[in-house]
Amino acid sequence: MSFPSGFVWGAAAAAYQIEGSAYADGKGLSVWDMFTRKAGAVFEGHTGDVACDHYVRYEEDVALMRELGLRAYRLSVAWPRVLPAGTGTVNQAGLDFYDRLVDALLARGITPYVTLFHWDYPLELYYKGGWLNPDSPAWFAEYTQIVTRRLADRVKHYITLNEPQVFIGLGHLEGTHAPGDKLRFREMLQAGHHALLAHGKSVQAIRAETRGAEVGFSPVVTPRLPKSDSEADVAAARQATFAVNQRNSWTHSWWMDPVFFGKYPDDGLEFYGADAPQVGQGDLATIAAPVDFVGMNNYQGLLVEADGAGGYRDVPFGDGYPRTAFNWPITPDSLYWGPRFLFERYRKPLLITENGLSVRDWVAVDGAVHDAARIDFTTRYLRALHRAIQHGVDVRGYFHWSILDNFEWAEGYKERFGLIHVDYQTQKRTPKDSADWYRRVIESNGENLH
């Protein structure tokens, strides 16, 4: 078993989850700085004020990435660190940090993949309506231009938005993520439309500033998995993966069809009816600004089977089915069927921009962190991804989530996703067994996975 020549092996993290220094060097506040102050919003009242102190310790972290043999690192830029008010005056100290981080990566042969929005929306702009404000796409385009103009000579890979289903759905409908709103369904869809429009305007801004840039975005993808390999079950899983028939944000085609086809899916428009967003003239053309790849964030899939009437039905996992510490089912085939279904539908190269699991690991008495479950999990998922590539799916790279244990949003520091253990009291980094294992995966281009 070997992955294609030039396959990109990386790991990922996000600004609010690792940087800390939430009030340092002129940084503005984000909705997460506000949300973590709400009583009961985050596990045990944890905040990202310090997190992994990466803003201070980035050189140590990049050196560890080099030891792991990473070929690429997916980072995110904190919008309010660059623009404290979200628009207007640039905070040079904030922009300088990303300059230094990018230079440190390149000096060690690690290619930066820059995500422009990983959920830390500027609080000042939230007070002006946030994603509900029709000016929000223009605000995001201004921010994109500032960042890419600074980094264009060194950074050629960009991701506009990370998981709009989550920051819109959990943040604006369910209220469990920042900013913690529980809007009416139609308002949530309108906020989502503005976010997609922001993506399109961001793509245009990147193209204008960066010659030869590769651009994509990263929705979360929870594919439906066929109960069997029968044609009927596979067709049912494909149908279920892209169906829009529930009043929530957890759909795929609703967030991806506008980007790749320039239209919302017909079943979604019919199902949502009068709640569908108001679409301005030219909006869909802007949203569909050409991109180069699909970024797929995947952790799990759900099981379905054909119902015998041209549709599908959900199939429960059996009693005692294996689950991660986050209580997510372990479904390696989601990295087979997910990429396959996405590539069939959108015909774009794929990057797996997130995949990993939370494990309740700790530093053992011998001073090491023995996370055998992470090694087993990732082996199974990467084997499935290799099968997808053998099936003809154009997968260009894989980014493990995450490089460091970090602030896991509403779960605080309870969930540990990292290849590197972080002691949040001392900030000591301890590479886990999985870090050494992943280094050998990268060195062999996946040949050691058989």
Secondary structure, DSSP 8 states (H G I E B T S, - for coil): ----TT-EEEEE--HHHH---TTSTT---BHHHHHTTSTTSSGGG--SSSTT-HHHHHHHHHHHHHHHT-SEEEEE--HHHHSTTSSSS--HHHHHHHHHHHHHHHHTT-EEEEEEESS--BHHHHTTTGGGSTTHHHHHHHHHHHHHHHHTTT--EEEEEE-HHHHHHIIIII-SSTT-----HHHHHHHHHHHHHHHHHHHHHHHHH-TT-EEEEE-B---EEESSSSHHHHHHHHHHHH---SSSS--SHHHHHHHHHSS--HHHHHHHGGGS----TTHHHHHT---SEEEEE-S--EEEEE-SSSSEEE----TT--B-TT--B--TTHHHHHHHHHHHHH---EEEEE----------TTS----HHHHHHHHHHHHHHHHHHHTT--EEEEEEE-SB----GGGTTS----SEEEETTTTEEEE-HHHHHHHHHHHHTTGGG-
